[in-house]
Amino acid sequence: MSSLILKNATMRFGGITAVNNFSMTVPEGCITGLIGPNGAGKTTVFNMITGFYTPTEGSIHFNDRQISHLPPHKICKAGIARTFQNIRLFSTQSALQNVMVGFHVRQSNQWWMPPLFLHLREEKQIRRKAMELLERFHLRDVADMPAGSLPYGAQRRLEIARALATDPTFLLLDEPAAGMNPQESTELMSLITSVRNDYNLTILLIEHDMKVVMGVCSHIWVLEYGSCIAEGDPDHIRNNPKVIEAYLGEEYLKYA
């Protein structure tokens, strides 16, 4: 069963075509990679999937429902969450508050709705669940610290925890290994796999660290200048002449 399908998705900005006639199927339960040079259109694809951009042409379907024209908050409620290439935490708020924000997407009682005790009870439950997520991502000890004061790797984990607080079934990770050292990248591979298994997720991953991509993805799509130039399993991609020429480079083969 396919959880996400892009059909001839195209995104134009004036005379510039950022994504051109891109079709992709992401099977349910898989970790799929989306790679390519800077400016290839990868984050634009994420922005179309999550409703930040409406495709100029084509359509996007999630669990047999067209979501191409839905706003971001409705796509989030449909079960799609994401992280960002540039970390977008509420830097002055605590780690705990950042995760609690994610839970509020599905909050049934608002503060202004009577009776007040129902809101307070739900808020207490959200706080408990947020602390559980922080524990899962080894962030409980920094729960009360401002998110912007945390080490870079911890901020990346916090952003994933906040995304999971929205209770998604599909998670988009935009360069989660960016800025990480080799040890942190290795730990990230294990984290991505365990998160997929523990939360029954389908994951679509943008990443330049080929060790991470080849280590966790079962299928990979490659973009160049907004168009797909290859797709297949890791072995096919690492040996594909078009991918080597456009992105990986001959030097990659020496260390692959």
C-alpha positions in Angstrom: 0.0 0.0 0.0 1.3 3.5 -0.9 0.9 6.2 1.7 2.1 9.1 -0.5 1.9 9.6 -4.2 3.1 12.6 -6.3 1.7 12.7 -9.8 3.5 15.0 -12.3 4.0 17.6 -9.5 5.4 20.8 -10.9 6.3 24.0 -9.0 7.0 27.2 -10.9 8.1 30.6 -9.5 7.6 33.1 -12.3 9.8 31.9 -15.1 11.8 29.5 -12.9 10.7 25.8 -12.6 11.9 24.5 -9.3 10.3 21.0 -9.7 9.4 19.7 -13.1 6.8 16.9 -13.7 8.0 14.9 -10.7 6.2 11.6 -9.9 7.0 9.6 -6.8 5.5 6.8 -4.7 6.4 6.3 -1.1 5.3 2.9 0.2 3.8 2.7 3.7 6.2 1.8 6.4 9.4 2.4 4.4 12.3 4.9 4.8 12.7 6.5 1.5 15.5 9.0 0.5 15.3 12.1 -1.7 18.7 13.3 -2.7 20.4 15.6 -5.2 22.7 18.7 -5.5 21.8 21.9 -3.7 19.1 23.7 -5.6 17.8 20.4 -7.1 14.3 21.1 -5.7 14.2 18.7 -2.8 12.9 21.1 -0.1 10.4 22.5 -2.7 9.0 18.9 -2.9 8.7 18.9 0.9 7.0 22.3 0.8 4.5 21.0 -1.7 3.7 17.9 0.3 3.2 19.9 3.5 1.1 22.6 2.0 3.5 25.5 2.2 3.4 25.6 -1.7 0.5 24.6 -3.9 1.7 22.7 -7.0 1.5 24.7 -10.2 0.6 21.5 -11.9 0.0 17.9 -10.9 -1.4 16.4 -7.7 -0.4 14.9 -4.3 -2.3 12.1 -2.7 -1.9 10.9 0.9 -3.7 7.7 2.0 -6.0 7.9 -1.1 -6.9 11.5 -0.4 -5.8 14.5 -2.5 -4.0 17.0 -0.4 -2.6 19.3 -3.1 -4.6 22.3 -2.1 -4.9 21.8 1.7 -3.3 24.4 4.0 -0.4 23.2 6.3 -2.4 22.8 9.4 -4.9 20.5 7.7 -2.1 18.4 6.2 -0.6 18.1 9.7 -3.9 16.9 11.1 -4.1 14.4 8.2 -1.0 12.8 9.7 2.1 14.4 7.9 4.8 16.1 10.1 8.1 17.5 9.2 11.4 18.9 10.3 13.3 21.7 8.6 16.7 22.1 6.9 17.3 25.1 9.1 16.1 24.3 12.6 12.9 26.1 13.5 12.5 25.7 17.2 11.0 28.4 19.5 14.5 29.2 20.8 13.5 31.2 23.9 11.0 28.7 25.0 12.0 25.5 26.9 12.5 22.2 25.3 9.3 21.0 27.1 7.3 23.9 25.8 8.5 23.2 22.2 7.2 19.6 22.4 3.9 20.6 24.0 3.2 22.9 21.1 3.1 19.9 18.8 0.5 18.2 20.9 -1.7 21.2 20.8 -2.5 20.5 17.1 -4.8 17.7 18.3 -6.0 19.4 21.5 -9.8 19.0 21.8 -10.3 21.7 24.5 -9.2 25.3 24.2 -8.5 27.5 27.2 -11.5 29.6 26.5 -13.9 26.7 26.3 -16.0 25.9 29.4 -15.6 24.0 31.6 -12.1 25.2 32.4 -11.2 22.0 34.4 -11.3 19.9 31.1 -8.7 22.2 29.6 -6.5 22.0 32.6 -6.8 18.2 32.7 -5.9 17.9 29.1 -3.0 20.3 29.5 -1.6 18.1 32.3 -1.9 15.1 30.0 0.0 16.9 27.2 2.7 17.9 29.6 3.1 14.2 30.7 3.2 13.0 27.1 5.7 15.7 26.2 8.0 14.6 29.0 7.8 11.0 27.8 8.9 12.1 24.3 11.8 14.1 25.8 12.8 11.0 27.7 12.7 8.9 24.5 15.1 11.4 22.8 17.4 11.7 25.8 16.3 15.3 26.5 14.5 14.9 29.8 17.4 16.5 31.7 17.2 19.7 29.6 13.4 19.9 29.6 13.4 23.4 31.3 16.3 24.8 29.3 15.7 27.3 26.4 15.7 25.3 23.1 18.2 27.8 21.6 20.8 27.1 24.3 20.9 23.3 23.6 23.8 21.7 21.6 23.2 21.4 17.9 22.6 17.6 18.0 20.1 18.0 20.8 18.2 20.7 18.9 17.9 18.3 15.9 16.5 15.6 18.2 14.1 18.1 19.8 12.7 19.1 16.5 12.0 15.4 15.7 10.4 15.0 19.1 8.2 18.0 18.4 7.1 16.6 15.0 6.2 13.3 16.6 4.0 15.2 19.2 1.6 15.9 16.3 0.9 12.1 16.2 1.9 11.6 12.5 1.9 8.5 10.4 4.2 10.1 7.8 7.4 12.0 8.8 9.5 14.2 6.5 13.1 14.8 7.7 14.9 17.6 5.9 18.7 17.1 6.3 18.6 15.8 9.9 22.3 15.1 9.9 23.4 18.6 8.8 26.1 19.9 11.1 26.5 16.6 12.9 29.9 15.0 13.5 30.4 11.3 12.3 29.5 9.9 15.7 26.3 11.9 15.8 25.4 10.8 12.3 25.9 7.1 13.2 23.6 7.6 16.2 21.1 9.3 14.0 20.9 6.3 11.7 19.9 4.1 14.6 17.4 6.8 15.9 15.7 7.1 12.5 15.2 3.4 12.2 14.0 3.0 15.8 11.6 5.9 15.5 10.1 4.4 12.3 9.6 1.1 14.1 8.4 2.4 17.5 5.9 4.9 16.0 4.8 2.9 13.0 5.9 5.7 10.6 6.6 6.1 7.0 9.6 8.4 6.5 10.8 10.5 3.6 14.4 11.7 4.1 16.4 14.5 2.5 20.1 14.2 3.3 23.5 14.9 1.9 25.3 12.4 4.2 25.4 9.4 2.0 26.4 7.1 4.9 23.0 8.0 6.5 21.1 7.7 3.2 22.6 4.4 2.1 22.4 3.0 5.7 18.7 3.6 6.4 16.8 4.0 3.1 15.3 1.1 1.2 14.6 3.2 -1.9 16.0 6.5 -3.1 14.9 9.1 -5.6 17.4 11.5 -7.2 16.6 15.0 -8.3 18.7 17.4 -10.5 17.4 20.8 -11.7 13.9 19.8 -10.5 13.7 16.6 -12.5 14.1 13.0 -11.5 17.2 11.4 -13.0 17.1 8.1 -11.2 15.3 6.0 -8.6 16.0 2.6 -7.1 17.5 0.8 -4.2 20.8 2.0 -2.6 23.0 -0.4 -4.7 21.4 0.9 -8.0 21.8 4.5 -7.0 25.4 4.3 -5.8 26.4 2.7 -9.1 24.2 4.8 -11.5 26.4 6.7 -13.9 23.9 9.7 -14.1 23.9 10.0 -10.3 27.6 9.7 -10.0 28.1 12.4 -12.7 25.4 14.8 -11.3 25.8 14.3 -7.6 28.0 11.7 -6.0 31.2 12.2 -8.0 33.8 9.7 -8.9 35.5 10.2 -5.5 32.5 8.7 -3.7 33.1 5.3 -5.3 36.5 5.1 -3.5 34.8 5.2 -0.1 31.4 3.6 -0.9 
